[in-house]
Amino acid sequence: MHNPTLTHDAANDLWWRSAVIYQVYIRSFADGDGDGTGDIAGLRSRLPYLADLGVDAIWINPWYPSPLADGGYDVSDFRGIHPTYGTLDEARKLITEAHELGLRVILDIVPNHTSDQHAWFQEALAAPPGSPERDRFIFREGRGENGGEPPNDWYAAFGGPTWTRTPDGQWYLHLFAPEQPDLNWDNDEVRAEFESILRFWFDLGVDGFRIDVAHGMVKDPALPDLGLTEFSVIAGEGQDNHPHWDRDGVHDIYRSWRAIADSYPDPRVFVAEAHVRPGRMPDYLRADELHTAFNFDFLKCALEADRLREVIDRTITDLATVGAPATWVLSNHDETRHVTRYGRAHTGVTNPARDQGHPTDLALGTRRARAAALLMLALPGGAYVYQGEELGLYEVEDLPESALQDPTWERSGHTVRGRDGCRVPLPWTGDTPPFGFGTFVSATPWLPQPDDWKSYTAEANRADPTSMLHLYRSALRLRRTNSGLRSEEFRWLAGPPGTLLFERDNALRCAVNLTDRPIPLPDTWVPLLASGPLNKDGTLPPDTTVLLHLDRLTD
Ligand code: GLC
């Protein structure tokens, strides 16, 4: 069966402007060989689930060979598949099968750094200072007596200095873990290598790439001190003329990448993971650069009407200056799951590493998560769904310390637990762990699942017409059938304080009630889909979103 939605014509070539893309954290999605770790076989077996859910594409987190020092963001071979996940041949089959089901496939490219086990880094360690092998990375002499101090005062994202000393006395730079040496993007061989990696996967049929740390890569060659304190490195992302974040030089790289993507007859697309200061994102999305970028302002925004309105406005207005579509996202593999966040007193994200262990009301968080999901799917542009959010999963905040794998845990001296709580393997079926995560053998999943996930399995969700899964499926179906939702139109309408009310076209409206009181809905408008039950008197309860249609049920 070949799905006509993947045919190549002018309209389909713009699929990415409104796509809903499902994030597959492959290690935790589905385990096809029963070893406790997700893999390509598991993903292939669950493709019909994703097609039925109604998403347009999947984005697969790094699946390359890797020592997994940072969950696979430490890549030792960019052209292979981690043996635990499968083989290149299985990857090919996955791409074909996904395409047959009408799902596009986006991979994750990690250009800022490699694994310390990558052949290039091993060659660099074996080669002398000043050698071409070392020039692919960022090696420097240290400061102080005998060069015993790091070359500058930068801190790494997972804690500790960004520099590690090699046995011959030189230091190498790593903005993340020591197992993730930064590449030198002033080196032509590095640039050529990544262009070749892009072609390798595009030739295999992948439809695009998510670019990891897309605002990194280029560094000020002087490597000046920053004067920051530990754990402020990510906060330093907002700083002007930062020596390693969001430097203008990255745009040349993206121009050359875009030319490669555009050289294929059917379009290949990019989405940037770029944490940049306000106003800088449009530069990444110019017509000859990247297609889209994650909207972390939306993810981090408190669930309050005024703040959301501000973020939505700024997003749409900023991106319109370069003709780029907005995207929306509520959760990913780096952030506390939004069911948990929204059940807290403070619903915004300030610092992912620190936003842990605060009391949460999961019933409230779930109600708000439903409202936020329907809002996200009613906005113009594209959206990202992180695996398990469609099941209503919450953050697992009580993983045993012995199970924790995120490098943050070790690097923070066991003070910050890190991101494992949102990476727990998915529950599919049954009443006890591993809840069908392994399809035929029951090896213990690499992170333990909570016992109460029996009521969160895909099976349990499917059986309950009021479940999160049904809400996502219904909303995704509406996006396909309703011309208002498919359009790029968007207009705010006046509503009571604490609410959001907008129109997508003159027959479709969305209302979100973030107050603590019911609000009246506009007369003559018929509810099409709501995130929770509406009141008998027709008012919209607190923490609820509704899509309204002028007079018919579908168009
Ligand atoms: C990105 C990834 C994160 C990873 C980091 C380093 O932020 O999303 O998971 O740890 O880059 O590659």
Residues whose N, C-alpha, C, O or C-beta is under 5 A from the ligand:
A	BS01	GLC	D70 Y73 F176 D212 V213 D334
